[in-house]
C-alpha cells in the first residue's frame, strides 16, 4: 500500500484541479442541469477507472450516478455521497474555487465535493497500482439536501447497501478530523392556523387570534425537547398577522425535530399531533402537515462500531493517533445504509468547516489525508 499512498500524495494538484471543476459548477437544489453536469464529470472519471456507470435521470429534479466494478475477492464495499449543494445559481461565478493558506474555498467544497474528489482519486491510485481486491459500488445521489422528494434515492441506497461488508459515506469531514458514527433523525412538521380578523381597537372580541393560538402551541412544542433521550424541538419559522391593528387571521410555523431512536420519534409525533389538535383560542383551527420522518437516524450499531475501529486502526498508519467518533444532530443518507444492517462510517470527507456558508472550506492536506485513509480502509475490509 505504500506505493498507493505515495501516488495519492503525488496527485495533489490533479485532485485540486478536478475539485475546482466540480466546485465551479452550480449544482444547487434549484439547478438540475448543474447537478447533471457534475454527475457526468464524476461518472466519466469512474468510467475511466473501469466502472460500469449508470446515470439515473429524473427530469426536472436531478441525476444520480451509480457505478460498479468487480474485484478478485468476495468482499463488498460501497462508497456513497451526494453531488448537490445548498447554493443558488450564480454562486460559483460570484465566488469561484480559490486556494489560500492551505485551504480551498468555494460553494460545496466541503459539502461534499471534496469528499467525492478524495474518493475518486483514492480509487484511481489503487487501480493504477494493480489493486483490485474488492467489489466496489459507488452511489452519488443528486438530491440529498432536499431529502429526495422526487427520486427513489432512498430505495437505491438501501438496495445497494444490503450485504455490503463496509459503507463509507464521503460526507463533510469534521474540523478535528473525526468521523460520524451516529446521526439524529429528522422530522419537519408545519402548522398553519386559521383565525378570524377583527379591528384590534374597536372590536377585538369579534376576532380570533391565530398568532396567539400558535404562540401557545410553540411553547408546547418546545417543551417536547428531552435532553435525556436526545430529542430536540425547535420552532424555527414563525409568521403571522397582517397589521398591528388587526386581530391576526392566520399564522404559520415550521418546526425542526431531531431524534436518536425511531421509537422516540413515534412518541414525539403523537405529541405533536395532540398539540395541533387542541385549541387554546376559540374560533381558531390548526392544520398539521409534515408529521412524518424525513431522515431516519443513523444508529450506532455494533457493526458501525466495528468499522469505526477499523478506520481508527488505519488512521494510525498515517500517524493519526486517534480518530474521534461522534454522534451529531445533522442527518445524512448514512441513515438508510445502517437501516439495512450495513456497517457504515460517515463524514469520511476531508477536514473543513463552516458548511453551507460563504466561508465554507476544506484543509488541502486533509483532502490528501482522507484519500489515503479511504484507500487503506477499503484494502483492510
Residue frames relative to the residue before (quaternion, step in Angstrom):
aa qw qx qy qz dx dy dz
X 1.0000 0.0000 0.0000 0.0000 0.00 0.00 0.00
X 0.5079 0.6697 -0.4284 0.3317 3.60 1.17 -0.39
X 0.6510 0.5150 -0.3199 0.4567 3.59 0.97 -0.84
X 0.6348 0.5249 -0.3254 0.4644 3.57 1.04 -0.76
X 0.6602 0.5016 -0.3085 0.4663 3.58 0.94 -0.87
X 0.6389 0.5102 -0.3227 0.4768 3.59 1.01 -0.77
X 0.6411 0.5311 -0.3211 0.4515 3.56 1.02 -0.81
X 0.6264 0.5276 -0.3372 0.4644 3.58 1.02 -0.77
X 0.6522 0.5171 -0.3156 0.4556 3.58 0.90 -0.90
X 0.6722 0.5091 -0.2900 0.4526 3.57 1.03 -0.81
X 0.6553 0.5332 -0.3003 0.4429 3.58 1.22 -0.39
X 0.3115 0.8035 -0.4820 0.1578 3.61 1.24 0.01
X 0.7143 0.4465 -0.2797 0.4606 3.61 0.71 -0.97
X 0.6263 0.5220 -0.3350 0.4722 3.58 1.05 -0.71
X 0.6398 0.5221 -0.3160 0.4671 3.55 1.02 -0.81
X 0.6650 0.5025 -0.3082 0.4586 3.58 0.93 -0.86
X 0.6369 0.5130 -0.3358 0.4673 3.59 1.02 -0.72
X 0.6488 0.4992 -0.3182 0.4781 3.58 0.99 -0.80
X 0.6428 0.5154 -0.3192 0.4683 3.58 0.95 -0.87
X 0.6200 0.5412 -0.3362 0.4579 3.58 1.01 -0.78
X 0.6577 0.5110 -0.3152 0.4550 3.58 0.94 -0.86
X 0.6528 0.4967 -0.3163 0.4766 3.60 1.06 -0.68
X 0.6918 0.4978 -0.2830 0.4399 3.57 0.82 -1.04
X 0.7061 0.4737 -0.2692 0.4523 3.59 1.00 -0.75
X 0.5812 0.4753 -0.4024 0.5238 3.56 1.27 0.40
X 0.3654 -0.7051 0.5614 0.2330 3.58 -0.73 1.03
X 0.0815 0.7962 -0.5946 0.0765 3.58 -0.65 1.09
X 0.1666 0.8108 -0.5326 0.1765 3.51 0.95 0.98
X 0.7017 -0.4971 0.3214 0.3964 3.52 -1.31 0.31
X 0.6787 0.4638 -0.2884 0.4910 3.60 1.26 -0.30
X 0.7026 0.4694 -0.2249 0.4853 3.57 1.28 0.09
X 0.1085 -0.8352 0.5363 0.0556 3.62 0.35 1.19
X 0.6086 0.5541 -0.3629 0.4369 3.59 1.10 -0.62
X 0.6639 0.5008 -0.3027 0.4656 3.57 1.00 -0.81
X 0.6206 0.5271 -0.3385 0.4716 3.57 1.03 -0.78
X 0.6456 0.5157 -0.3190 0.4641 3.57 1.00 -0.81
X 0.6181 0.5410 -0.3466 0.4529 3.61 1.01 -0.73
X 0.6532 0.4970 -0.3074 0.4815 3.55 0.95 -0.90
X 0.6327 0.5461 -0.3269 0.4412 3.57 0.98 -0.88
X 0.6675 0.4985 -0.3090 0.4588 3.60 0.94 -0.85
X 0.6355 0.5128 -0.3375 0.4683 3.61 1.01 -0.69
X 0.6787 0.4878 -0.2824 0.4709 3.55 0.91 -0.98
X 0.6796 0.4882 -0.2846 0.4678 3.56 0.89 -0.95
X 0.6249 0.5437 -0.3347 0.4492 3.56 1.06 -0.73
X 0.6422 0.5157 -0.3174 0.4701 3.55 1.03 -0.80
X 0.6569 0.5028 -0.3079 0.4699 3.57 0.97 -0.85
X 0.6267 0.5323 -0.3373 0.4584 3.59 1.01 -0.75
X 0.6212 0.5429 -0.3333 0.4564 3.59 1.04 -0.77
X 0.6991 0.4605 -0.2588 0.4820 3.57 1.14 -0.65
X 0.6308 -0.5833 0.3203 0.3990 3.57 1.26 0.18
X 0.4544 0.6795 -0.4586 0.3487 3.58 1.22 0.27
X 0.3875 -0.6332 0.6080 0.2814 3.52 -1.27 0.53
X 0.1111 -0.8470 0.5198 -0.0074 3.57 -0.37 1.28
X 0.1027 -0.7595 0.6402 0.0528 3.53 -1.07 0.89
X 0.1980 -0.7330 0.6373 0.1321 3.54 -1.08 0.83
X 0.1561 -0.7958 0.5825 0.0546 3.55 -0.49 1.22
X 0.1128 -0.8499 0.5147 0.0034 3.55 -0.22 1.34
X 0.0756 -0.7615 0.6437 0.0118 3.54 -1.06 0.91
X 0.3324 -0.7939 0.4691 0.1980 3.61 0.02 1.29
X 0.8163 0.2084 -0.1890 0.5045 3.52 -0.88 1.02
X 0.7150 0.4121 -0.2456 0.5085 3.58 1.25 -0.14
X 0.6975 -0.4051 0.3370 0.4857 3.59 0.29 -1.24
X 0.3425 -0.6759 0.5973 0.2628 3.53 -1.41 -0.19
X 0.2070 -0.7408 0.6241 0.1371 3.56 -1.10 0.78
X 0.2405 -0.7331 0.6120 0.1738 3.57 -1.28 0.41
X 0.0049 -0.7740 0.6321 -0.0360 3.55 -0.81 1.10
X 0.0553 0.8172 -0.5657 0.0954 3.58 -0.65 1.11
X 0.0713 -0.7963 0.6006 0.0136 3.54 -1.09 0.78
X 0.0121 0.7710 -0.6367 -0.0032 3.53 -1.21 0.65
X 0.3688 -0.7422 0.5220 0.2017 3.54 -0.80 1.06
X 0.2127 -0.7613 0.6001 0.1226 3.51 -1.19 0.69
X 0.6505 -0.5364 0.3732 0.3872 3.55 -1.28 0.01
X 0.7004 0.4529 -0.2654 0.4837 3.58 1.22 -0.41
X 0.6177 -0.5669 0.4121 0.3567 3.54 -1.35 -0.12
X 0.5659 0.6381 -0.3876 0.3498 3.60 1.13 -0.52
X 0.2298 -0.7741 0.5838 0.0842 3.54 -1.13 0.87
X 0.0194 -0.8005 0.5979 -0.0356 3.58 -0.72 1.10
X 0.1427 -0.7808 0.6045 0.0679 3.56 -1.05 0.84
X 0.1379 -0.7427 0.6515 0.0709 3.53 -1.10 0.88
X 0.0146 -0.8376 0.5430 -0.0585 3.58 -0.73 1.02
X 0.2032 0.7699 -0.5938 0.1157 3.53 -1.34 0.23
X 0.3827 -0.7059 0.5359 0.2608 3.56 -1.25 -0.40
X 0.3869 -0.7507 0.5067 0.1732 3.53 -1.20 0.67
X 0.5959 0.5730 -0.3663 0.4270 3.60 1.23 -0.24
X 0.2203 -0.7464 0.6122 0.1402 3.55 -1.30 0.40
X 0.5552 -0.6079 0.4486 0.3477 3.57 -1.30 -0.01
X 0.5907 0.6382 -0.3418 0.3562 3.60 1.25 -0.16
X 0.4748 -0.7011 0.4569 0.2726 3.62 -0.95 0.86
X 0.6954 -0.4414 0.3615 0.4368 3.53 -1.35 0.22
X 0.7517 0.3769 -0.2918 0.4558 3.53 -1.05 0.82
X 0.5206 0.6598 -0.4134 0.3504 3.58 1.22 -0.33
X 0.6628 0.5179 -0.3180 0.4375 3.59 0.89 -0.90
X 0.6546 0.4965 -0.3162 0.4745 3.59 1.02 -0.74
X 0.6703 0.5128 -0.2942 0.4486 3.57 1.04 -0.79
X 0.7979 -0.0056 0.0191 0.6025 3.59 1.00 -0.75
X 0.0960 -0.8439 0.5276 0.0197 3.57 0.33 1.28
X 0.7469 -0.3884 0.3143 0.4388 3.51 -1.41 0.12
X 0.0762 0.7820 -0.6151 0.0656 3.55 -0.90 0.95
X 0.2270 -0.7441 0.6132 0.1368 3.53 -1.28 0.51
X 0.1593 0.7819 -0.5867 0.1375 3.56 -0.85 1.00
X 0.8684 -0.0206 -0.0096 0.4954 3.54 -0.93 0.99
X 0.7511 -0.4326 0.2197 0.4477 3.55 0.85 0.99
X 0.6761 0.4338 -0.2952 0.5172 3.56 1.28 0.20
X 0.2521 -0.7309 0.6118 0.1672 3.54 -1.24 0.58
X 0.1414 -0.7999 0.5825 0.0299 3.54 -0.96 0.99
X 0.4222 0.6917 -0.5318 0.2460 3.54 -1.28 0.42
X 0.6478 -0.5506 0.3555 0.3883 3.59 -1.18 0.47
X 0.8357 0.1409 -0.1323 0.5141 3.56 -0.62 1.15
X 0.3837 0.7468 -0.4809 0.2525 3.60 1.22 0.08
X 0.7241 0.3643 -0.2212 0.5423 3.57 1.14 -0.67
X 0.8023 0.2094 -0.0692 0.5546 3.55 0.92 -0.96
X 0.5451 -0.6898 -0.4707 -0.0737 1.47 0.25 2.47
X 0.1527 0.8296 -0.5195 0.1361 3.51 0.94 0.97
X 0.5671 0.5737 -0.3806 0.4520 3.57 1.21 -0.38
X 0.6619 0.5070 -0.2964 0.4658 3.56 1.00 -0.83
X 0.6160 0.5325 -0.3380 0.4720 3.57 1.05 -0.76
X 0.6656 0.5113 -0.2972 0.4551 3.56 0.90 -0.96
X 0.6429 0.5230 -0.3254 0.4552 3.59 0.91 -0.88
X 0.6686 0.5085 -0.3017 0.4510 3.58 0.93 -0.88
X 0.6806 0.5068 -0.3022 0.4344 3.57 0.83 -0.98
X 0.7354 0.4197 -0.2518 0.4686 3.58 0.89 -0.85
X 0.5353 0.5595 -0.4136 0.4790 3.57 1.22 -0.26
X 0.6672 0.4909 -0.2930 0.4775 3.56 0.92 -0.93
X 0.6365 0.5383 -0.3364 0.4381 3.59 0.93 -0.86
X 0.6735 0.4911 -0.3016 0.4629 3.59 0.85 -0.93
X 0.6468 0.5274 -0.3230 0.4462 3.58 0.98 -0.81
X 0.7152 0.4487 -0.2685 0.4638 3.57 0.78 -1.00
X 0.6150 0.5555 -0.3505 0.4363 3.60 1.05 -0.66
X 0.7404 0.3781 -0.2150 0.5125 3.58 1.15 -0.57
X 0.6837 -0.5616 0.2696 0.3802 3.54 1.14 0.69
X 0.4694 0.6638 -0.4591 0.3582 3.60 1.24 0.07
X 0.2051 0.7619 -0.6000 0.1320 3.58 -0.95 0.88
X 0.2269 0.8533 -0.4432 0.1551 3.54 1.14 0.73
X 0.7858 0.3109 -0.1432 0.5151 3.59 1.03 -0.78
X 0.4398 -0.6211 0.5696 0.3104 3.52 -1.34 0.38
X 0.1256 -0.8367 0.5331 0.0094 3.56 -0.51 1.21
X 0.0804 -0.7493 0.6561 0.0407 3.54 -1.05 0.92
X 0.0885 -0.7764 0.6229 0.0366 3.56 -0.96 0.91
X 0.0668 0.7850 -0.6142 0.0450 3.58 -0.87 0.94
X 0.0059 0.7669 -0.6398 0.0506 3.52 -0.66 1.24
X 0.2214 -0.7924 0.5567 0.1149 3.57 -0.58 1.15
X 0.4183 -0.7286 0.4952 0.2214 3.56 -1.30 0.24
X 0.7658 0.3616 -0.1830 0.4993 3.60 1.20 0.09
X 0.2177 0.8127 -0.5158 0.1614 3.59 1.02 0.70
X 0.6518 0.5601 -0.3292 0.3912 3.56 0.94 -0.88
X 0.7367 0.3535 -0.2177 0.5339 3.60 1.18 -0.47
X 0.4942 -0.7013 0.3996 0.3229 3.59 1.28 0.30
X 0.6164 -0.6409 0.3319 0.3151 3.56 1.00 0.95
X 0.1336 0.8428 -0.5157 0.0766 3.64 0.77 0.90
X 0.8024 0.2981 -0.1293 0.5006 3.60 1.09 -0.64
X 0.7125 0.3843 -0.2628 0.5250 3.60 1.23 0.25
X 0.4857 -0.6512 0.5006 0.2990 3.55 -1.34 0.18
X 0.1394 0.8379 -0.5162 0.1096 3.58 1.08 0.73
X 0.6247 0.5455 -0.3511 0.4347 3.59 0.95 -0.80
X 0.6418 0.5234 -0.3118 0.4658 3.56 0.95 -0.89
X 0.6669 0.4977 -0.3024 0.4649 3.58 0.97 -0.85
X 0.6257 0.5321 -0.3400 0.4581 3.59 0.93 -0.85
X 0.6991 0.4700 -0.2796 0.4607 3.57 0.83 -0.98
X 0.6564 0.5171 -0.3161 0.4492 3.58 0.91 -0.87
X 0.7208 0.4523 -0.2595 0.4566 3.57 0.80 -0.99
X 0.6696 0.5170 -0.3046 0.4377 3.61 1.10 -0.60
X 0.5414 0.6428 -0.4110 0.3533 3.59 1.11 -0.56
X 0.8362 0.1980 -0.1620 0.4851 3.54 -0.87 0.98
X 0.4930 0.6613 -0.4421 0.3523 3.60 1.22 -0.05
X 0.4596 -0.6810 0.5049 0.2650 3.54 -1.14 0.73
X 0.7905 -0.0375 0.0262 0.6107 3.57 1.21 -0.48
X 0.0911 -0.7592 0.6420 0.0564 3.54 -1.18 0.71
X 0.0985 -0.7873 0.6079 0.0308 3.55 -0.88 1.00
X 0.1724 -0.7763 0.6008 0.0817 3.56 -0.64 1.16
X 0.3017 -0.8038 0.4941 0.1373 3.57 -0.55 1.21
X 0.1938 0.8111 -0.5188 0.1883 3.56 1.15 0.68
X 0.7739 -0.3848 0.2683 0.4254 3.51 -1.39 0.32
X 0.3605 -0.7225 0.5495 0.2146 3.52 -0.88 0.96
X 0.5060 -0.6438 0.4860 0.3054 3.55 -1.25 0.40
X 0.6238 -0.5575 0.3798 0.3948 3.63 -1.10 0.53
X 0.7166 0.4468 -0.2481 0.4747 3.58 1.10 -0.71
X 0.5580 -0.6364 0.3798 0.3734 3.58 1.26 0.06
X 0.4631 0.6807 -0.4467 0.3502 3.58 1.25 0.16
X 0.3316 -0.7001 0.5857 0.2384 3.53 -1.34 0.11
X 0.4539 -0.6812 0.5086 0.2670 3.55 -1.28 0.31
X 0.1061 -0.8086 0.5784 0.0193 3.55 -0.82 1.06
X 0.7854 0.1097 -0.1066 0.5997 3.56 1.28 0.20
X 0.0373 -0.7948 0.6057 0.0013 3.55 -1.05 0.78
X 0.4792 -0.6525 0.5015 0.3050 3.52 -1.11 0.64
X 0.4578 -0.6421 0.5395 0.2951 3.51 -1.26 0.51
X 0.3138 -0.7671 0.5434 0.1337 3.54 -1.27 0.41
X 0.0238 -0.7368 0.6756 0.0129 3.53 -1.16 0.84
X 0.0935 -0.8100 0.5783 0.0283 3.61 -0.91 0.87
X 0.0297 -0.8259 0.5630 -0.0064 3.61 0.27 1.21
X 0.1626 -0.7498 0.6305 0.1176 3.54 -1.31 0.44
X 0.1338 -0.7832 0.6042 0.0602 3.57 -1.00 0.87
X 0.0701 -0.7747 0.6282 0.0153 3.56 -0.88 1.01
X 0.1163 -0.8093 0.5753 0.0245 3.56 -0.66 1.14
X 0.1700 -0.7586 0.6235 0.0822 3.54 -0.95 0.96
X 0.0675 -0.7979 0.5987 0.0165 3.55 -0.87 1.00
X 0.4803 -0.6297 0.5020 0.3476 3.58 -1.08 -0.72
X 0.3735 -0.7497 0.5072 0.2030 3.56 -0.69 1.11
X 0.1160 0.7571 -0.6392 0.0695 3.52 -1.25 0.60
X 0.5850 -0.5540 0.4420 0.3944 3.57 -1.24 0.34
X 0.4115 -0.7601 0.4508 0.2228 3.55 -0.58 1.16
X 0.7032 0.4479 -0.2747 0.4791 3.59 1.18 -0.43
X 0.7637 0.3981 -0.1984 0.4679 3.55 0.88 -0.97
X 0.8375 0.0436 0.0370 0.5434 3.58 0.82 -0.98
X 0.0475 0.8396 -0.5403 0.0279 3.63 0.72 0.93
X 0.6113 0.5820 -0.3486 0.4076 3.57 1.12 -0.64
X 0.6455 0.5165 -0.3251 0.4592 3.59 1.21 -0.36
X 0.6471 0.5212 -0.3187 0.4561 3.56 1.26 -0.11
X 0.1952 -0.7259 0.6404 0.1580 3.53 -1.39 0.11
X 0.2895 -0.8217 0.4702 0.1408 3.57 -0.26 1.29
X 0.3199 -0.7481 0.5569 0.1670 3.54 -0.59 1.20
X 0.6233 0.5477 -0.3392 0.4433 3.59 1.07 -0.71
X 0.6543 0.5017 -0.3183 0.4678 3.58 0.94 -0.86
X 0.6301 0.5361 -0.3277 0.4563 3.58 0.97 -0.85
X 0.7077 0.4522 -0.2661 0.4731 3.55 0.87 -0.96
X 0.5850 0.5708 -0.3734 0.4387 3.59 1.12 -0.54
X 0.6307 0.5130 -0.3265 0.4821 3.57 0.98 -0.83
X 0.6992 0.4803 -0.2759 0.4521 3.55 0.87 -0.97
X 0.5816 0.5734 -0.3685 0.4440 3.57 1.13 -0.58
X 0.6457 0.5025 -0.3159 0.4805 3.57 0.97 -0.83
X 0.6412 0.5231 -0.3231 0.4592 3.59 0.94 -0.87
X 0.6610 0.5136 -0.3090 0.4514 3.57 0.94 -0.90
X 0.6703 0.4940 -0.3077 0.4605 3.59 0.86 -0.90
X 0.6366 0.5435 -0.3287 0.4374 3.57 1.09 -0.62
X 0.5536 0.5953 -0.3978 0.4252 3.61 1.27 -0.07
X 0.4638 0.6665 -0.4492 0.3727 3.60 1.25 -0.20
X 0.0063 -0.8086 0.5854 -0.0581 3.55 -0.85 1.04
X 0.3003 -0.7903 0.5053 0.1732 3.62 -0.16 1.24
X 0.6191 0.5713 -0.3533 0.4069 3.60 1.05 -0.66
X 0.7514 0.3491 -0.2026 0.5220 3.59 1.02 -0.75
X 0.5021 -0.6633 0.4189 0.3640 3.58 1.26 -0.21
X 0.4769 0.6712 -0.4375 0.3613 3.58 1.26 0.23
X 0.0302 -0.7835 0.6206 0.0093 3.57 -0.93 0.94
X 0.0973 -0.7754 0.6228 0.0360 3.56 -1.09 0.81
X 0.0338 0.8034 -0.5902 0.0711 3.56 -0.76 1.08
X 0.2359 -0.7196 0.6355 0.1506 3.56 -0.81 1.04
X 0.1183 -0.8634 0.4900 0.0182 3.53 -0.05 1.33
X 0.7571 0.2105 -0.1365 0.6032 3.57 1.23 -0.46
X 0.0774 0.7708 -0.6266 0.0854 3.57 -0.92 0.99
X 0.0894 0.7925 -0.5951 0.0990 3.56 -0.59 1.17
X 0.2569 0.7808 -0.5505 0.1459 3.56 -1.12 0.56
X 0.7399 0.4364 -0.3049 0.4113 3.51 -1.32 0.33
X 0.2926 -0.7572 0.5628 0.1559 3.53 -1.32 0.42
X 0.7811 -0.0887 0.0775 0.6132 3.60 1.13 -0.65
X 0.6304 -0.5798 0.3579 0.3719 3.56 -1.18 0.53
X 0.7348 0.4069 -0.2359 0.4888 3.59 1.15 -0.49
X 0.6151 0.5028 -0.3520 0.4950 3.56 1.25 0.47
X 0.4335 -0.6410 0.5602 0.2956 3.57 -0.95 0.87
X 0.4355 -0.7580 0.4107 0.2592 3.61 -0.46 1.17
X 0.2957 -0.7927 0.5112 0.1516 3.59 -0.70 1.08
X 0.8045 0.1340 -0.0803 0.5731 3.59 1.21 -0.22
X 0.0109 0.7709 -0.6367 0.0141 3.52 -1.28 0.54
X 0.1360 -0.7958 0.5897 0.0219 3.54 -1.18 0.66
X 0.0076 -0.7862 0.6180 -0.0011 3.56 -1.08 0.77
X 0.1479 -0.7480 0.6401 0.0944 3.54 -1.16 0.73
X 0.1836 -0.8317 0.5239 0.0139 3.52 -0.70 1.18
X 0.1990 -0.7498 0.6193 0.1211 3.56 -1.13 0.73
X 0.0240 -0.7911 0.6107 -0.0265 3.57 -0.71 1.13
X 0.0748 -0.7844 0.6154 0.0216 3.58 -0.89 0.99
X 0.0108 0.8097 -0.5832 0.0643 3.56 -0.98 0.88
X 0.4276 -0.7241 0.4899 0.2298 3.57 -1.20 0.52
X 0.7879 0.2072 -0.0960 0.5719 3.58 1.14 -0.60
X 0.5560 -0.6215 0.4387 0.3350 3.56 -1.04 0.79
X 0.6205 0.5511 -0.3490 0.4352 3.60 1.01 -0.79
X 0.6511 0.5008 -0.3087 0.4796 3.57 1.01 -0.80
X 0.6211 0.5524 -0.3413 0.4388 3.58 1.02 -0.76
X 0.6440 0.5240 -0.3270 0.4514 3.58 0.96 -0.82
X 0.6357 0.5210 -0.3240 0.4684 3.58 1.04 -0.77
X 0.6728 0.4935 -0.2956 0.4652 3.56 0.92 -0.91
X 0.6355 0.5312 -0.3307 0.4523 3.58 0.96 -0.81
X 0.6397 0.5154 -0.3280 0.4664 3.57 0.97 -0.81
X 0.6493 0.5120 -0.3121 0.4679 3.57 1.00 -0.81
X 0.6304 0.5257 -0.3281 0.4676 3.59 1.02 -0.78
X 0.6509 0.5115 -0.3168 0.4630 3.58 0.96 -0.83
X 0.6489 0.5115 -0.3144 0.4675 3.57 1.02 -0.78
X 0.6302 0.5229 -0.3289 0.4704 3.58 1.03 -0.77
X 0.6639 0.5045 -0.3061 0.4593 3.57 0.93 -0.89
X 0.6893 0.5099 -0.2819 0.4306 3.58 1.01 -0.80
X 0.6593 0.5112 -0.3342 0.4386 3.60 1.06 -0.59
X 0.2641 -0.7650 0.5725 0.1315 3.57 -1.23 0.57
X 0.2081 -0.7706 0.5938 0.1018 3.55 -0.89 1.01
X 0.7722 0.2619 -0.1260 0.5650 3.57 0.97 -0.90
X 0.3947 -0.7304 0.5002 0.2462 3.62 -0.45 1.15
X 0.7583 0.3553 -0.2783 0.4704 3.53 -0.99 0.88
X 0.6394 0.4833 -0.3411 0.4911 3.58 1.27 0.03
X 0.1356 -0.7696 0.6198 0.0720 3.53 -1.26 0.51
X 0.1855 -0.8016 0.5642 0.0683 3.58 -0.91 0.96
X 0.1422 -0.7609 0.6293 0.0691 3.54 -1.01 0.94
X 0.1744 -0.7885 0.5864 0.0626 3.57 -0.81 1.08
X 0.0254 0.7673 -0.6404 0.0225 3.56 -0.98 0.92
X 0.7606 0.3906 -0.2656 0.4453 3.57 -1.28 0.28
X 0.4306 0.7003 -0.4695 0.3221 3.58 1.18 0.45
X 0.5303 0.5691 -0.4364 0.4523 3.52 0.57 1.28
X 0.5828 -0.5852 0.4325 0.3618 3.55 -1.23 0.45
X 0.2645 -0.7616 0.5769 0.1309 3.57 -0.82 1.07
X 0.7721 0.0600 -0.0220 0.6323 3.56 0.97 -0.92
X 0.3832 -0.6855 0.5699 0.2416 3.54 -0.94 0.91
X 0.5239 -0.6059 0.4688 0.3724 3.61 -1.14 0.37
X 0.3564 -0.6468 0.6157 0.2749 3.53 -1.27 0.47
X 0.1797 -0.8260 0.5274 0.0856 3.57 -0.18 1.26
X 0.4433 -0.7003 0.5041 0.2429 3.55 -1.05 0.85
X 0.0345 -0.8382 0.5430 -0.0367 3.54 0.23 1.32
X 0.6776 -0.4584 0.3692 0.4410 3.56 -1.30 0.12
X 0.6378 0.5250 -0.3287 0.4577 3.59 1.04 -0.75
X 0.6230 0.5256 -0.3329 0.4742 3.57 1.04 -0.75
X 0.6750 0.4991 -0.2941 0.4569 3.58 0.89 -0.91
X 0.6254 0.5367 -0.3335 0.4577 3.56 1.07 -0.72
X 0.6733 0.4698 -0.2967 0.4877 3.59 0.95 -0.86
X 0.6043 0.5555 -0.3464 0.4541 3.58 1.06 -0.72
X 0.6287 0.5284 -0.3281 0.4667 3.58 1.00 -0.81
X 0.6294 0.5219 -0.3298 0.4719 3.58 1.02 -0.80
X 0.6369 0.5244 -0.3258 0.4617 3.60 0.96 -0.86
X 0.6475 0.5144 -0.3184 0.4634 3.59 0.95 -0.84
X 0.6533 0.5225 -0.3121 0.4504 3.57 0.94 -0.91
X 0.6817 0.4711 -0.2917 0.4777 3.58 0.94 -0.85
X 0.6000 0.5692 -0.3536 0.4369 3.56 1.10 -0.64
X 0.6253 0.5480 -0.3406 0.4389 3.57 1.03 -0.74
X 0.6022 0.5585 -0.3565 0.4454 3.58 1.14 -0.57
X 0.6908 0.4292 -0.2640 0.5185 3.56 1.27 -0.41
X 0.5906 -0.5978 0.3553 0.4094 3.55 1.28 0.16
X 0.4932 0.6194 -0.4509 0.4121 3.58 1.25 0.33
X 0.3726 -0.7876 0.4424 0.2125 3.55 -0.22 1.27
X 0.8129 -0.0807 0.0964 0.5687 3.57 0.84 -0.92
X 0.1765 -0.7548 0.6249 0.0931 3.57 -0.58 1.16
X 0.3375 -0.7685 0.5121 0.1826 3.56 -0.65 1.11
X 0.2337 -0.7469 0.6040 0.1506 3.54 -1.22 0.57
X 0.0771 -0.8428 0.5321 -0.0255 3.57 -0.64 1.11
X 0.2562 -0.6940 0.6468 0.1856 3.52 -1.30 0.56
X 0.0589 -0.8405 0.5374 -0.0355 3.58 -0.57 1.18
X 0.6057 -0.6068 0.3975 0.3269 3.53 -1.29 0.38
X 0.6358 0.5567 -0.3336 0.4177 3.58 1.11 -0.60
X 0.4054 -0.7269 0.5051 0.2284 3.56 -1.02 0.82
X 0.0055 0.7795 -0.6255 -0.0331 3.57 -1.30 0.25
X 0.6619 -0.5235 0.3673 0.3910 3.55 -1.30 0.22
X 0.4535 0.6639 -0.4626 0.3736 3.60 1.23 -0.03
X 0.5147 0.6431 -0.4109 0.3907 3.57 1.22 -0.38
X 0.6909 0.4987 -0.2885 0.4366 3.57 0.94 -0.90
X 0.6748 0.4897 -0.3102 0.4567 3.60 1.01 -0.72
X 0.6516 0.4806 -0.3264 0.4877 3.60 1.03 -0.68
X 0.5779 0.6097 -0.3668 0.3997 3.56 1.13 -0.65
X 0.7381 0.3704 -0.2201 0.5191 3.60 1.08 -0.70
X 0.6600 -0.5798 0.2893 0.3802 3.57 1.20 0.46
X 0.4888 0.6690 -0.4419 0.3440 3.60 1.21 0.17
X 0.4647 -0.6502 0.5135 0.3126 3.62 -0.89 0.86
X 0.0368 0.8305 -0.5476 0.0955 3.59 -0.58 1.13
X 0.0532 -0.7424 0.6658 0.0527 3.53 -1.13 0.79
X 0.2264 -0.7991 0.5515 0.0777 3.55 -0.84 1.08
X 0.7840 0.3173 -0.2600 0.4659 3.56 -1.35 0.30
X 0.2631 0.7710 -0.5236 0.2493 3.53 0.90 1.03
X 0.4604 0.6806 -0.4446 0.3565 3.58 1.29 0.15
X 0.7066 -0.4832 0.3113 0.4126 3.59 -1.28 0.20
X 0.6287 -0.5318 0.4192 0.3823 3.53 -1.28 0.49
X 0.2629 0.7553 -0.5715 0.1839 3.54 -1.06 0.76
X 0.1911 -0.7987 0.5593 0.1134 3.53 -1.26 -0.24
X 0.7733 0.3840 -0.2856 0.4158 3.52 -1.47 -0.04
X 0.0190 0.8425 -0.5306 0.0912 3.52 0.96 1.01
X 0.8554 0.1730 -0.1273 0.4713 3.54 -1.23 0.63
X 0.6430 0.4774 -0.3464 0.4885 3.61 1.11 0.53
X 0.6378 -0.5349 0.3845 0.3990 3.56 -1.27 0.24
X 0.6683 0.4765 -0.2958 0.4887 3.60 1.28 -0.19
X 0.3020 0.7800 -0.4971 0.2308 3.61 1.27 0.16
X 0.0695 0.8156 -0.5664 0.0960 3.57 -0.86 0.95
X 0.1747 -0.7176 0.6465 0.1913 3.52 -1.42 0.11
X 0.4543 -0.6188 0.5581 0.3151 3.53 -1.31 0.42
X 0.4501 -0.7161 0.4570 0.2752 3.59 -0.66 1.07
X 0.6498 0.4866 -0.3440 0.4718 3.60 0.94 -0.69
X 0.5990 0.5584 -0.3522 0.4532 3.58 1.21 -0.46
X 0.5780 0.5714 -0.3699 0.4500 3.57 1.17 -0.58
X 0.6801 0.4673 -0.2762 0.4928 3.56 0.93 -0.93
X 0.6455 0.5446 -0.3160 0.4323 3.56 0.92 -0.94
X 0.7010 0.4680 -0.2797 0.4597 3.57 0.89 -0.93
X 0.5993 0.5342 -0.3653 0.4712 3.59 1.08 -0.59
X 0.6513 0.5019 -0.3078 0.4787 3.58 0.99 -0.84
X 0.6566 0.5202 -0.3129 0.4476 3.57 0.91 -0.92
X 0.6524 0.5079 -0.3217 0.4614 3.57 0.92 -0.86
X 0.6396 0.5275 -0.3293 0.4519 3.59 0.93 -0.86
X 0.6661 0.4959 -0.3018 0.4684 3.58 0.90 -0.89
X 0.6685 0.5100 -0.3040 0.4480 3.58 0.94 -0.89
X 0.6386 0.5180 -0.3305 0.4632 3.58 0.93 -0.85
X 0.6722 0.5019 -0.2965 0.4565 3.56 0.91 -0.93
X 0.7182 0.4797 -0.2510 0.4371 3.59 1.02 -0.83
X 0.4995 0.6702 -0.4309 0.3402 3.61 1.19 -0.36
